[in-house]
Amino acid sequence: MQKEAAAVVIGAGIAGLAAARVLADRFARVTVVDRDRLPSGPESRRGVPQSAHPHALLAVGREALEKLFPGLTDDLVERGAVWADVVRDAVVWQLDGYRTRVDSGVTLLFMTRPLLESCVRRRLRSLPQVTILDETAVAGLAGRPGERVSGVDLADGRTLAADLVVDASGRGSRSDRWLRDLEFPSPPESVITVRVHYTTRLVRGRPECLPGPGMIIVAESPPEHRRYGAAFSVEGDRWLVTLGGFHGAQAPTDPAGYQEFADSLPDTPIAELLRHAEPLTDPVAYTYPTSRRRHFERLRRIPAGYVAMGDALCSFNPVYGHGMTVAAQEALTLAECLDRHHSTAVPMARDFYRRTGKLISVVWQMAASTDFAYPGTEGPRPRGLALTHWYQRQVFRACHVSPEVVTTMVRVQHLLEPGSALLRPAMVAKVLRAARRAGKVPETRNAFPARSIDRRL
Ligand SMILES: Cc1cc2nc3c(=O)[nH]c(=O)nc-3n(C[C@H](O)[C@H](O)[C@H](O)COP(=O)(O)OP(=O)(O)OC[C@H]3O[C@@H](n4cnc5c(N)ncnc54)[C@H](O)[C@@H]3O)c2cc1C
């Protein structure tokens, strides 16, 4: 890169902030443009409506962000983020039974999305080569048609020149139109219709009713049922509770209906948490219609000086908690590509899409194979679904009794091991044996009053 090179990032979400950190080491000037007013503290904002809902940051995502922003983890913990082992500290009802609880070594930090974003933003703001322009909307890409992007046109009529533009404007990215305006094709898309509903409320739980720090999940079993409830402990001794499901299974936003929905889940811990908690916010609803992947890696012609990343590149079904983690990994990939090519020309962008495409494919397939357990899911179906779903049920059942299976399963879910870790012959044998054993353990459904939640688990 030339000494005076400039970069512009569209969007100050997690993807944009992570990208800007990488660019700050490689460009003389980096400008992050966001149409929202960016608060100085951990507040929700209009441009990220999902921020009121739970956001799990997977272990590899936290490690990637820590690499980009050293000290971030300590900062988050100091501000109240909660460390928890995803097996030991998680009360999970799935496939008619509770997961066994053991030390898995897979630890997560639980916090609200606004806390994470505000800590990352503060660190970025301290870099002298980075400018954050808030309340400033991008209206299009500037450039030479058919050749390269050379900046962004702002809605207020100004143009910001740049050697590299990173589109991190989220799943609503307008770049299909913007690229067509510069005579570039827009990428083909894969879309999976999931219609996932979240209705979320922040509460303060009474200590005697809580299972300890961590999370509670109560999920109905597909294909017959499609609802779930989840509660995550977050900063300020609070719990972020969300109720919902796939394909129209939506919890009401009125408090009485909300409690009724929780009461009707297959077991009681979330209902009891809510019943004894102090509500801090009204329930708010969000519907996520489709997972959407834009295949830049398949385009014959792409512009120099431009890459899309984060949700603008691929928006994953949020229930599996992959979006921020993949965005952080994409930022590290961008750093590798810039260092390898020392340029913002087409080969750098192609390399970026090729490498991120591999990562995205793994995560996309993993999510899709679970999405299609729900009738009503539409889109490109992975192959061998009947066998996948049968084996998934054996794994979930085995997790009721087997520490080794549950640990391997969460390591796969958290992208610490490939999916093949669950398919090795010795593991398959363990899964099948444990699933048989689990079938013989009596159910504990609906048997526990709130006060005994901690004792029974
Ligand atoms: C309900 C829900 C729950 C989720 N839960 C999880 C979870 O548990 N774990 C997880 O990892 N991920 C989760 N996600 C996904 C996660 O929110 C995203 O993957 C993540 O925020 C990365 O997004 P991003 O930075 O690409 O886009 P966003 O966070 O959407 O940010 C885009 C930014 O671009 C700005 N912008 C847009 N257009 C313009 C423009 N024209 N000009 C200037 N600025 C613009 C917006 O104001 C915004 O700040 C969830 C998503 C939803 C919907």
The ligand as an ORCA input file, in Angstrom:
! r2SCAN-3c Opt
* xyz 0 1
  C     -32.141    -10.921     16.428
  C     -30.685    -11.150     16.107
  C     -29.876    -11.814     17.019
  C     -28.544    -12.055     16.722
  N     -27.793    -12.756     17.600
  C     -26.487    -12.991     17.325
  C     -25.677    -13.724     18.226
  O     -26.152    -14.256     19.219
  N     -24.352    -13.848     17.934
  C     -23.806    -13.299     16.793
  O     -22.604    -13.437     16.591
  N     -24.558    -12.642     15.913
  C     -25.874    -12.462     16.136
  N     -26.638    -11.778     15.238
  C     -26.000    -11.289     13.990
  C     -25.229    -10.011     14.228
  O     -26.114     -8.997     14.660
  C     -24.492     -9.573     12.956
  O     -23.949    -10.662     12.289
  C     -23.377     -8.628     13.337
  O     -23.961     -7.493     13.901
  C     -22.453     -8.199     12.187
  O     -23.121     -7.274     11.492
  P     -22.493     -6.100     10.649
  O     -21.503     -5.280     11.368
  O     -22.126     -6.701      9.347
  O     -23.850     -5.263     10.436
  P     -24.692     -4.461     11.508
  O     -24.371     -4.802     12.875
  O     -26.110     -4.579     11.055
  O     -24.182     -2.963     11.263
  C     -24.396     -2.276     10.043
  C     -24.084     -0.804     10.282
  O     -24.116     -0.128      9.033
  C     -24.787      1.121      9.193
  N     -25.304      1.493      7.862
  C     -26.185      0.800      7.111
  N     -26.385      1.423      5.926
  C     -25.610      2.535      5.943
  C     -25.385      3.587      5.002
  N     -25.990      3.627      3.804
  N     -24.534      4.572      5.345
  C     -23.896      4.556      6.557
  N     -24.071      3.583      7.481
  C     -24.915      2.599      7.168
  C     -25.846      0.829     10.252
  O     -26.267      2.010     10.910
  C     -25.093     -0.112     11.179
  O     -24.402      0.593     12.171
  C     -27.982    -11.565     15.494
  C     -28.795    -10.907     14.574
  C     -30.142    -10.726     14.863
  C     -31.006    -10.065     13.823
*
